[in-house]
Amino acid sequence: MRKHIVAGNWKMNCTFTEADELVEGIMEQLEQKDLDSNTILVVCPPYPYLEMTTDYANDSYFAVGAQNVAAEERGAFTGEVSAEMLESMEIDYCIVGHSERRAYYGETDRVVATKVDRLLAHGLKPIVCVGEVLEEREAGRQLEVVKTQVEQSLFHLSAEQMQEVVIAYEPVWAIGTGKTATPEQAQEIHAHIRSLLAGKYGQAVADEISILYGGSCKPSNAKELFACPDIDGGLIGGASLKADDFIAIALSF
């Protein structure tokens, strides 16, 4: 049975005090409510708060993820953070290929593939984001776009490596806009991704891989989205900045 994963991407939000209060709030919620044993909660704060969040995670039921990683192993790359550094801090997951990284920092599928390799080499689980922008959706190209992203970012991996990867589908037109893909739209793309994985690695491997929905998921729509057969959780943006909402989403399975 593949894992349900709810990962909170805080993006560039929170002062240190606010971050501390948010993690404490998540811990308090977890103490009061029981998550399904098959559900993994992942908190992805900005880099400066990783150590603090990891300290809390040692006493609670959640994993810690980074929001990005360098494509390089180490060296003179000012401002970058390597997979080796994240491994040394005992970070569990790392988001790569987020639509904002692709749009604002020019990250290509080739760069994403390199970052995936770095993370796997250091024992971290990549959360690899794919998804179409509004123009591509309106042109009816969403299946083609996602296929290209999945193949170019991931299909160089072995079946064994692929089972360490989490995929997040982001309908880019739904991020931060208040719009949400309908369950039918989301399920179509999730099923498409799983069929691509099955074609490359076989159905047994495809059935092991968690595929998350990443487009304005919130407590009011999480249950309906998570009821879809190929949606295994969410990559949560704004709602992860409120402990009550974040935990409510995690309880939606």
NUVEX-171699 format. One record per atom (N, C-alpha, C): x, y, z. Coordinates in steps of 0.1 Angstrom, whole numbers, plus 5000, padded with zeros to 4 digits. Example, Ala and Ser with C-alpha at 12.3 -4.5 7.8 and 13.67 -1.06 7.14 Angstrom:
2
513249435078/512349555078/513249675078/512849785071/513749895071/512950005079/
This chain:
253
500849885000/500050005000/500950125000/500750214990/501650324989/501250434999/502250505003/502050605014/501250725010/500450775019/499750905018/500751005023/501051115016/502051215020/501351355019/501451425029/501051565029/502251655033/502751725023/503951805025/503651955024/504152025035/503852175035/505052255030/504852325019/505852405014/505652555018/506452595028/506252725034/506652835024/507452805014/508052905005/508853005013/508853135008/509653235015/508753315025/508353245035/507453305045/507953275059/507553355069/507753345083/509153395088/509053485098/510253515106/510653395114/511753395121/512153285129/511153265140/510653365146/509653355157/508353295152/507953335140/506753285134/506853135130/508053105125/508352965122/508352875134/508952925145/508952845157/507552825162/506652925162/505352915166/504552825157/504752825144/504052735135/504452595138/505652555139/506052425142/505452375155/505552465166/504952425178/503452395177/502752485169/501352455166/501052325159/501952285150/501752155143/501952045153/502952055162/503151955172/501951945181/501352055185/500252055194/499051985187/498852015175/497751955167/497951795166/499251755164/499551615163/499251545176/499551615187/499351545200/497851525203/496951615197/495551605199/494851515190/495451495178/494751415167/495551305162/494951195159/495751075154/495751075139/496851085133/497051065118/496850915115/496350885103/496350745098/497850695098/498050575101/499450515102/500050515088/499250525078/499850525064/500150665059/499950765067/500150905063/501450965068/502251025059/503451085063/503251235062/503551315072/503551455072/504951515070/505151605061/506451655058/506351815059/507251865067/507252015068/508552065061/508352165051/509352215043/509552365045/510352405056/510452545059/511652605050/511852735051/512952795044/514252745051/515352745043/516652695048/517052735062/516852865066/517452905079/516752835091/515552775088/514752715099/514852555099/515652505090/515652355089/516152295102/517152345108/517752285120/516752285131/516052405133/515052415143/513952315141/513452305129/512352215125/512752075128/513952035124/514451905126/514551865141/514851965149/514951945164/513551905169/512551985164/511151955168/510651815163/511051785150/510651665144/511051535152/512251555158/512751435166/511851395177/510951495182/510051465193/508551455188/508351445175/506951445170/506851355157/505651345152/505451255141/505351335128/506551385123/506551445110/508051445105/508151445092/509451455086/509751595081/511051615078/511451755074/511951745060/511551845052/512051855038/512651995035/513552005026/514052135021/513252175008/513352295005/512552344993/513352344980/514652324981/515452324969/516852264972/517652234962/518952184964/519852224952/521052244954/522052274943/522152154934/522452184921/522652084911/524152034913/524952114919/526352084920/526652004934/527651934934/527951854946/528551934957/529652014954/530152114964/531152204956/531652314963/532552394956/532252544957/532752624948/532552774949/531252814942/530152784949/528852824944/528152904955/528453024956/528053114967/526453114968/526053084980/524553094983/523852964980/524552864975/523852734972/523952644984/523052544985/523052444995/523052304989/523952214992/524152094986/523351974992/523151874985/522551754990/523351695001/524651705000/525551655011/525251725024/525051865023/524751945035/523451895041/522451875033/521051835037/521151695044/521951605038/522151475044/522751485058/523751575059/524451595072/523551645083/522451715079/521451765088/520251665091/520351555084/519351445085/517951495080/518051565069/516751605062/516251485054/514951475054/514351355048/513951365033/513451485030/512851505017/513351635011/513251654998/513551784992/512751804979/512151924978/511351964967/512252004955/512051954943/512751994932/511852014920/512252114911/511452134899/510152204902/509952274913/508752354916/508552454905/507252474902/506952564891/507552704892/507752754905/508352884907/509852874904/510452764907/511952754903/512052744888/511152684881/511152674867/510952814861/509952884866/509553014860/510453124863/510853134876/511653254880/513153234879/513653104879/515053074879/515552994868/514652974858/515052904846/515452764847/514952694857/515352554859/514652464848/515452384841/514952294831/514852154836/514252074828/514051924832/515451864834/516451904826/517751854827/518351894841/518152014845/518652054859/517951974869/516651964868/515851884878/516351744879/516651684867/517251544867/518551534875/519351634873/520651634880/520451654895/519451734899/519151754913/518651624919/517751554912/517251424917/518451334919/519351324910/520551234912/521351274924/521551404927/522251444939/521551394951/520251424952/519451384964/519551234966/519251154956/519251014958/520650954962/521651024957/523050974961/523351004975/522551094981/522751124996/521651085004/520750994999/519750935007/518551015010/518351125003/517151205004/516051164994/514751184998/513751154988/513351274981/513451284968/513051394960/511551404959/510951524960/509551544956/509651624944/509351564932/509651614919/508351674914/508351804911/507151874906/507051874891/505851854886/505551864872/504151934870/503951984859/502652054857/502652154846/501452184841/501252274829/500852414834/501252514826/500752654828/499452664821/498752784823/497452804818/497352794803/498352854796/498352854781/498352714776/499152624783/499252484778/497952404781/497352434792/496052374795/495052414785/494952544782/493952594773/494152544759/495452514755/495752454742/495552304742/495152244753/494952104754/496252024754/497352084758/498652014758/499051964771/498151954781/498651924795/499251784795/498651684788/499251544789/500551544783/500751614772/502051614765/503151684773/502751794780/503751874788/504151784800/503251724807/503551644818/504351524814/504051464803/504851344798/506251384796/506551494790/507851544787/508651564800/507951634809/508651664822/508951534830/508051444830/508351314838/509451234831/509451224818/510451144811/511751214812/511851344810/513151404810/513751424824/512951434834/513351454848/513651324855/513051214851/513051094859/513450964852/513250954839/513350824833/514750774830/515750844835/517050794835/517350714847/516350704857/516550634869/516250484868/516850404876/516550264877/515250244884/514650134883/513350104890/513550114905/514650074910/514950084924/515050224928/515750314921/515850454924/514450524923/513650484913/512350544911/511450524923/511550414930/510750394941/511050484953/512150554952/512450654963/511950794960/511350804949/510850934944/509450954947/509051084950/507651124951/507451224940/506251214934/505951314923/504751404928/504851524924/503751624928/503351684915/502051674912/501451734900/500951874904/501451974898/501052114900/500352174888/499052184888/498452264877/498852414880/499852464873/500452594876/499452704877/498352694868/497352794868/496452794881/496652694889/495852684902/496652724914/497952764913/498852784924/498752934928/498252964940/498153094945/497053184938/496253114930/495153194923/493753174929/493753074939/492453044944/491652944936/492152914923/491552814915/492052684919/491252584917/491652444919/491252354908/492052264904/491652164894/490552084900/489552054892/488451964897/489051824900/488451754908/488951614911/489051534898/488151554888/488251484876/489551534868/489851664868/491051704861/492251654867/492351664881/493451614888/493651474886/492651394888/492751244886/493251204872/492751284862/493251254848/494751254847/495351364853/496751384852/497451284860/496951254872/497651164881/497651024875/496450984869/496450854863/497350844851/497450964844/498450974832/499850954837/500251014848/501550994853/501850854857/500850794863/501050654868/501150564856/500450594845/500550504833/501850524827/502450644827/503750664822/504750584829/504650584843/505550504851/505450354849/504150314847/503950174844/504550124831/504450214821/505050184808/506550174808/507150254817/508650244818/509150144828/508450134839/509050044850/508149924854/506949914848/506049814851/504949854861/503849794861/502749834870/503049824885/503749724888/504049694903/504849814908/505849864901/506649984905/505750104905/504950124895/504050244894/503150254905/502650134910/501650134921/502250164934/503650164935/504350194948/504550344950/504550424939/504950564939/503850654943/504050734953/503050834957/503150954948/501950994943/501751114935/500851204942/501351324944/500651424952/500051534943/498951594948/498351704941/498851834947/499251934939/499852054944/499252184938/497952194938/497352314933/496252374942/496552454952/495552514960/494752414968/495352314973/494652214982/494452274995/493252265001/492952325014/491952235021/491652255033/490752165041/489352145034/488852245027/487552235021/487452145009/488652125002/488552034990/489451914991/490251905002/491251795003/490551655003/489451635010/488851505011/488351454997/487751544990/487351504976/488451474967/489551554968/490751524959/491351394963/491551374976/492251254981/491451124979/490151144976/489351024974/489550964960/490251044951/490550994938/491650884938/491450784930/492250664932/493750684930/494150784922/495650804919/496250924926/495450984935/495951104943/496351054957/497551064960/498051004973/498451104983/497951234982/498251334991/498451474984/499051564991/499151694986/500451764989/500951854980/502051944983/501352074985/501352114998/500452225003/501252355004/500752464998/501352594999/500752675011/499952775007/499352865017/498752805029/498052695027/497352625039/498352565049/499552545044/500552485054/501152585064/500752715062/501252825071/500252835083/499152755083/498252755094/498252615100/498652595112/498752455117/497452385117/496352455120/494952385120/494652335106/494852425096/494552385082/495452275077/496652285080/497652175076/497252045081/496952035094/496651905100/495251865095/494351955093/493051915088/493151845074/494051895066/494351835053/494851695055/495851685064/496451555067/495451455072/494351495078/493351405083/492251375073/492451415061/491351405051/491351275043/492251185047/492151055040/491150965047/
